[in-house]
């Protein structure tokens, strides 16, 4: 399966349900970003399970009922050892609802062994080397005169801009733009930022 064959459908249909009521740390009604690891003594609950800042990205994700499809995709792509490594990484992570929004059969097709290369491209386009929390991203954008570019593990860049006083957008190489809806889910080897669209590397 070629990457180009899923881009139009993904661009039109794939929306993340990342700001669900069960996920603490999403944008407050006031629009203020709330980090998901503000309280060291109160682990964040995602997908019905606590996310611990002293555990790595995969070790936390496997316990989340909201991320079973993502974990399956990471395993199919052979990225478990990478995302359990020291990193650090910034990961833009889609939920089960995001994968379910794809056209029927798309996920099953991507998970087939013969499509490992395509799946790997999609997943690694959501991973940036280094740990960038909200404050870091905001500083980069301001230093860049309103725009910052980050190179992904896949190799293609992501462009970040401010959208109002307290929100950041992430744009892929095709011009599709996602909003960060949940900030700063800290991990021992990086941080997860949740966005409302899947971004694809062309």
C-alpha positions as CSV (number, residue, x, y, z in Angstrom):
1,X,0.0,0.0,0.0
2,X,1.4,3.4,-1.0
3,X,1.4,6.3,1.5
4,X,-0.2,8.5,-1.1
5,X,-3.3,6.2,-1.3
6,X,-4.3,7.0,2.3
7,X,-3.5,10.7,2.4
8,X,-6.7,12.0,0.9
9,X,-8.9,9.9,3.1
10,X,-6.9,10.6,6.2
11,X,-6.9,14.3,5.5
12,X,-10.6,14.4,5.2
13,X,-11.8,11.9,7.7
14,X,-9.2,11.4,10.5
15,X,-10.0,13.5,13.5
16,X,-8.5,12.8,16.9
17,X,-10.8,12.5,19.9
18,X,-7.9,13.5,22.1
19,X,-9.7,16.0,24.3
20,X,-12.1,13.5,25.9
21,X,-13.4,14.1,29.4
22,X,-11.4,11.1,30.6
23,X,-8.1,12.8,29.7
24,X,-6.9,15.2,32.3
25,X,-4.8,18.1,31.3
26,X,-6.7,19.2,28.2
27,X,-7.4,22.8,27.4
28,X,-9.5,24.5,30.0
29,X,-12.6,26.4,29.1
30,X,-10.5,29.6,29.4
31,X,-8.2,28.4,26.7
32,X,-5.3,28.1,29.0
33,X,-3.0,25.1,28.4
34,X,-2.9,22.7,31.3
35,X,0.1,20.4,31.5
36,X,-0.7,16.8,32.2
37,X,2.1,16.4,34.8
38,X,1.7,19.5,36.9
39,X,1.3,17.6,40.1
40,X,4.1,15.2,40.9
41,X,2.0,13.4,43.5
42,X,-1.1,13.0,41.2
43,X,-0.4,10.8,38.1
44,X,-2.4,11.7,35.1
45,X,-5.2,9.3,34.1
46,X,-5.4,8.5,30.3
47,X,-7.6,5.7,29.0
48,X,-8.6,4.8,32.5
49,X,-5.0,4.2,33.8
50,X,-2.4,6.4,35.5
51,X,0.4,7.7,33.3
52,X,3.6,7.9,35.3
53,X,6.4,10.3,34.5
54,X,9.0,7.8,35.6
55,X,7.9,5.2,32.9
56,X,8.8,5.3,29.2
57,X,6.4,6.1,26.4
58,X,5.5,2.5,25.5
59,X,5.2,1.3,29.1
60,X,2.6,4.0,29.8
61,X,0.8,3.7,26.4
62,X,0.2,-0.1,26.7
63,X,-1.9,0.6,29.8
64,X,-4.2,3.1,28.2
65,X,-7.5,1.8,26.9
66,X,-7.5,4.8,24.5
67,X,-4.3,3.9,22.8
68,X,-4.6,0.1,22.0
69,X,-4.5,0.7,18.2
70,X,-1.5,3.0,18.5
71,X,0.4,0.4,20.5
72,X,-0.5,-2.3,18.0
73,X,0.8,-0.1,15.2
74,X,4.0,0.7,17.1
75,X,4.5,-3.1,17.6
76,X,3.7,-3.9,13.9
77,X,6.2,-1.2,12.8
78,X,8.9,-2.6,15.1
79,X,9.2,0.7,17.0
80,X,8.8,-0.6,20.5
81,X,12.5,-0.7,21.3
82,X,13.0,2.8,19.8
83,X,10.3,4.4,21.9
84,X,11.5,2.6,25.0
85,X,15.0,3.9,24.4
86,X,16.6,6.9,26.2
87,X,15.4,9.4,23.7
88,X,14.2,11.9,24.5
89,X,11.3,12.1,22.1
90,X,8.3,14.4,21.6
91,X,5.4,12.2,20.3
92,X,2.2,13.4,18.8
93,X,-0.1,10.4,19.6
94,X,-3.4,9.5,18.0
95,X,-6.1,7.8,20.0
96,X,-8.2,4.7,19.1
97,X,-11.0,7.1,17.9
98,X,-8.6,8.6,15.4
99,X,-7.7,5.3,13.9
100,X,-11.4,4.3,13.9
101,X,-12.2,7.3,11.8
102,X,-10.1,6.0,8.9
103,X,-12.0,4.3,6.0
104,X,-13.0,0.7,6.7
105,X,-10.0,-1.6,6.4
106,X,-7.3,1.0,6.4
107,X,-5.9,0.2,9.8
108,X,-6.0,-3.5,9.1
109,X,-4.2,-2.9,5.8
110,X,-1.5,-0.8,7.4
111,X,-0.9,-3.4,10.1
112,X,-0.1,-6.1,7.5
113,X,3.6,-7.1,7.4
114,X,3.9,-6.1,3.7
115,X,3.0,-2.5,4.6
116,X,5.5,-2.1,7.4
117,X,7.4,0.6,5.6
118,X,4.3,2.8,5.0
119,X,3.2,2.3,8.6
120,X,6.7,3.2,9.9
121,X,6.7,6.4,7.8
122,X,3.3,7.5,9.2
123,X,4.3,6.8,12.8
124,X,7.8,8.3,12.8
125,X,6.4,11.5,11.3
126,X,4.7,11.9,14.6
127,X,8.0,11.7,16.5
128,X,10.5,14.5,17.0
129,X,13.9,14.0,18.6
130,X,14.2,15.9,21.8
131,X,11.7,16.8,24.5
132,X,9.6,19.9,23.7
133,X,7.0,20.9,26.2
134,X,4.5,23.8,25.6
135,X,6.9,26.4,26.9
136,X,9.7,25.1,24.7
137,X,7.6,25.1,21.6
138,X,6.3,28.6,22.3
139,X,9.8,29.9,22.8
140,X,10.9,28.4,19.5
141,X,8.0,29.9,17.6
142,X,8.6,33.4,19.1
143,X,12.3,33.2,18.3
144,X,11.4,32.3,14.7
145,X,9.3,35.3,14.2
146,X,6.0,33.4,14.6
147,X,7.0,30.0,13.1
148,X,9.2,27.1,14.1
149,X,10.3,24.0,12.1
150,X,11.1,20.7,13.7
151,X,12.6,17.7,11.9
152,X,10.8,14.5,12.6
153,X,12.4,11.0,13.0
154,X,10.9,10.2,9.6
155,X,12.9,13.1,8.1
156,X,10.2,15.4,6.9
157,X,9.6,18.6,8.9
158,X,6.7,19.8,10.9
159,X,5.9,23.5,11.2
160,X,4.6,25.0,14.4
161,X,2.8,28.4,14.9
162,X,0.8,30.0,17.6
163,X,-3.0,30.2,17.1
164,X,-4.1,32.7,19.6
165,X,-2.4,33.4,23.0
166,X,-2.5,29.8,24.3
167,X,-2.7,27.4,21.5
168,X,-0.2,25.9,19.0
169,X,-0.8,24.5,15.6
170,X,1.3,21.8,13.8
171,X,1.3,21.7,10.0
172,X,2.6,18.9,7.8
173,X,4.4,19.2,4.5
174,X,1.1,19.0,2.6
175,X,-0.3,22.0,4.5
176,X,-2.7,20.1,6.7
177,X,-2.9,21.7,10.2
178,X,-3.6,20.1,13.6
179,X,-4.2,21.8,16.9
180,X,-2.4,20.6,20.0
181,X,-5.3,19.7,22.3
182,X,-3.5,18.1,25.3
183,X,-0.1,19.3,26.4
184,X,2.8,17.9,28.2
185,X,2.1,14.3,29.1
186,X,5.6,13.7,30.6
187,X,7.4,10.4,30.2
188,X,10.8,9.2,31.5
189,X,12.1,9.5,27.9
190,X,10.2,12.4,26.6
191,X,6.8,14.0,26.3
192,X,3.5,13.3,24.5
193,X,1.6,16.2,22.9
194,X,-1.9,15.2,21.6
195,X,-3.2,16.7,18.3
196,X,-6.5,16.7,16.6
197,X,-5.4,15.4,13.2
198,X,-3.0,12.8,11.8
199,X,-0.1,14.5,10.0
200,X,1.3,12.7,7.0
201,X,4.8,13.1,5.3
202,X,3.5,13.8,1.8
